Amino acid sequence: MFMRPSWNIADLEVVGYANVFGETMLPTVAPPVFRFKADATRALLPPYHLNGAAVYNATAVSQAELEELRAAREITLFDDSFAAQANYELWIDQSFQRHYQPLDEAESELGRIAERAIHEAEEALRQGNLADAERLSGVAISANDRRVEPLAINAAISRLNGDAAGERLMAELAASALEARLFKMLVDEYCKAAPRRKPAAPASDSGSPMRQMACMAA
């Protein structure tokens, strides 16, 4: 492997992305793996910096190294390729389908997915379906990690489950976007929205031998 300062994105094509995502990690933005149009034996890997029509400080690898990384499940390669374009974003949806769009379009689409997932998570929370609420809030976080609502939903779920450490973790993750007092108020509201849990009924002992003996003695 070797380093080179920059390459023109017009000379490149997208052949995959630098990760192997599980279902719970989607949807998400994926850093492309680039290959040279004029030399299919060379590719570029992140970390790199994209600035307009140039790729800076990427790591250049051979086709053999690319295959080794795929075998090690460090990258995903497509069966085909398509031209790289400046100011485009590659993202993978929940069906593992790829999307390569202008930055503003990709951000807008992911924002809509996050918004929908938040509303569905709130509804699941109101119905007491904590598992679905947690799953949907995870979708929202994957689609847009700048939204604090999914973190607050997860914090509320943690509180309802008696998981103080989980609630603190969500508060820490939200700290850069929302002050602690306001985040707690949001968590409080989500907890109020969830139905109250009925205490577990004591186990019936009517069938126990001692209970039957007591009834007979009476």
C-alpha atoms as one frame of an Amber mdcrd trajectory, in Angstrom:
protein
   0.000   0.000   0.000   1.140   3.577  -0.604  -0.167   7.094  -0.125  -0.659
   9.816  -2.712  -1.992  13.347  -2.087  -4.969  13.532  -4.465  -6.829  12.069
  -7.426  -9.438  13.515  -9.777 -12.814  11.942  -9.030 -13.685  12.027 -12.753
 -10.991   9.370 -13.266 -12.622   6.993 -10.798 -15.571   4.619 -10.538 -17.371
   3.233  -7.478 -16.976  -0.508  -6.971 -18.147  -0.949  -3.363 -17.934   0.519
   0.113 -15.629   0.196   3.080 -17.697  -1.831   5.525 -19.951  -4.862   5.847
 -23.240  -3.733   7.372 -25.682  -5.790   9.388 -29.426  -5.227   9.205 -29.499
  -3.247  12.456 -26.925  -0.775  11.060 -29.125   0.390   8.184 -29.876   2.739
   6.566 -26.483   4.403   6.586 -24.027   6.449   4.574 -21.193   4.277   3.230
 -17.705   5.491   2.229 -17.138   4.361  -1.383 -14.339   2.146  -2.582 -13.034
   3.750  -5.782 -11.281   2.092  -8.718  -9.390   3.768 -11.538 -11.276   3.782
 -14.834  -8.033   3.509 -16.799  -6.513   0.801 -14.586  -8.874  -1.752 -13.062
  -6.019  -3.288 -11.073  -5.808  -0.289  -8.705  -8.335   0.996  -6.173  -8.610
   3.677  -3.484  -9.780   3.057   0.074 -10.845   5.316   2.937 -10.035   7.020
   5.133  -9.803   9.883   2.677 -11.043  13.420   2.254 -13.476  14.367  -0.499
 -13.372  17.980  -1.611 -15.264  18.923  -4.738 -13.789  17.014  -7.678 -10.829
  15.534  -5.802 -10.087  12.653  -3.440  -7.302  13.423  -0.964  -5.077  11.158
   1.128  -6.695   7.848   0.191  -4.857   4.549   0.404  -4.155   2.935  -2.978
  -4.347  -0.864  -3.121  -4.049  -3.546  -5.764  -6.924  -5.708  -6.978  -5.441
  -8.622  -5.036  -5.461  -6.597  -1.819  -9.049  -5.566  -2.544 -10.101  -9.215
  -2.792  -8.278 -10.011   0.450 -10.168  -7.247   2.238 -13.473  -8.550   0.893
 -12.624 -12.075   2.059 -11.841 -10.635   5.508 -15.272  -8.879   5.484 -13.705
  -5.451   5.813 -15.250  -4.129   2.581 -18.229  -4.869   0.344 -17.744  -5.035
  -3.422 -20.531  -4.673  -5.982 -21.053  -7.019  -8.907 -20.832  -3.986 -11.177
 -19.438  -0.450 -11.044 -20.568   3.083 -11.855 -18.905   6.434 -12.427 -17.849
   8.409  -9.369 -19.193  11.947  -9.217 -18.266  15.032  -7.255 -20.500  15.982
  -4.318 -22.381  12.681  -4.365 -23.200  10.442  -1.388 -23.360   6.656  -1.324
 -25.846   5.189   1.142 -27.381   1.789   1.771 -31.071   1.362   2.622 -32.744
  -1.223   4.876 -33.118  -3.607   1.953 -29.344  -3.442   1.368 -29.992  -1.522
  -1.859 -27.402   1.104  -2.748 -28.171   4.730  -3.578 -25.720   7.198  -5.120
 -27.185  10.692  -5.092 -26.218  14.356  -4.878 -25.444  15.245  -1.273 -28.575
  17.312  -0.696 -30.859  14.611  -2.165 -29.244  11.881  -0.067 -29.505  13.975
   3.087 -33.145  14.748   2.355 -34.032  11.103   1.738 -32.262   9.904   4.882
 -33.952  12.693   6.813 -37.368  11.450   5.686 -36.501   7.917   6.749 -35.406
   9.178  10.172 -38.559  11.275  10.586 -40.820   8.349   9.732 -38.932   5.995
  12.046 -39.192   8.492  14.931 -42.968   8.781  14.522 -43.319   4.993  14.384
 -41.069   4.589  17.429 -43.175   7.106  19.375 -46.342   5.213  18.461 -44.785
   1.891  19.485 -43.769   3.466  22.802 -47.309   4.724  23.397 -48.582   1.198
  22.806 -46.068  -0.254  25.227 -44.176  -2.113  22.521 -40.697  -1.300  23.774
 -38.886  -3.743  21.485 -40.316  -2.117  18.351 -39.733   1.362  19.760 -36.072
   0.534  20.372 -35.632  -1.012  16.928 -37.232   1.957  15.164 -35.224   4.487
  17.137 -32.126   2.598  15.978 -33.251   3.050  12.370 -33.678   6.777  12.985
 -30.202   7.074  14.527 -28.646   5.238  11.587 -30.430   7.486   9.100 -29.691
  10.761  10.908 -27.488  10.731  14.005 -28.140  14.437  14.610 -31.705  13.871
  15.844 -32.051  13.691  19.632 -35.541  12.142  19.724 -34.305   8.577  19.092
 -31.769   8.942  21.901 -34.500  10.198  24.222 -36.758   7.276  23.260 -33.945
   4.840  24.049 -33.308   6.644  27.329 -37.001   6.358  28.215 -36.956   2.648
  27.411 -33.896   2.224  29.612 -35.635   4.033  32.467 -38.780   1.942  32.077
 -36.631  -1.178  32.207 -34.730   0.047  35.264 -31.492   0.436  33.292 -29.920
   3.572  34.777 -26.611   3.033  32.968 -28.384   2.855  29.605 -30.240   6.086
  30.323 -27.000   7.849  31.282 -25.335   6.662  28.084 -28.112   8.127  25.931
 -27.848  11.427  27.820 -24.107  11.505  27.155 -24.627  10.850  23.441 -27.174
  13.680  23.269 -25.084  16.168  25.269 -23.505  17.818  22.234 -26.908  18.542
  20.677 -29.138  19.320  23.662 -28.474  20.501  27.194 -28.999  17.892  29.912
 -32.033  19.606  31.467 -33.952  19.700  28.189 -32.985  16.142  27.307 -34.299
  14.921  30.679 -37.579  16.764  30.074 -37.921  15.018  26.711 -37.221  11.639
  28.313 -39.790  12.408  31.026 -42.429  13.094  28.370 -41.675   9.847  26.549
 -41.925   7.931  29.834 -45.305   9.517  30.541 -46.504   8.512  27.077 -45.768
   4.837  27.691 -48.570   2.848  29.348 -48.064   2.030  33.014 -46.883  -1.488
  33.599 -49.067  -3.626  35.828 -47.226  -5.193  38.740 -46.807  -8.921  38.408
 -49.551 -10.884  40.158 -48.355 -13.113  43.006 -48.129 -16.762  42.103 -51.244
 -18.700  43.014 -50.710 -21.333  45.677 -54.244 -22.772  45.600 -52.948 -26.010
  44.205 -50.225 -26.554  46.814 -50.587 -29.509  49.213 -50.280 -27.304  52.304
 -53.045 -24.984  51.038 -55.329 -27.952  50.424 -54.621 -29.318  53.890 -55.455
 -25.936  55.430 -58.776 -25.842  53.547 -59.637 -29.369  54.678 -58.796 -28.558
  58.284 -61.068 -25.538  58.163
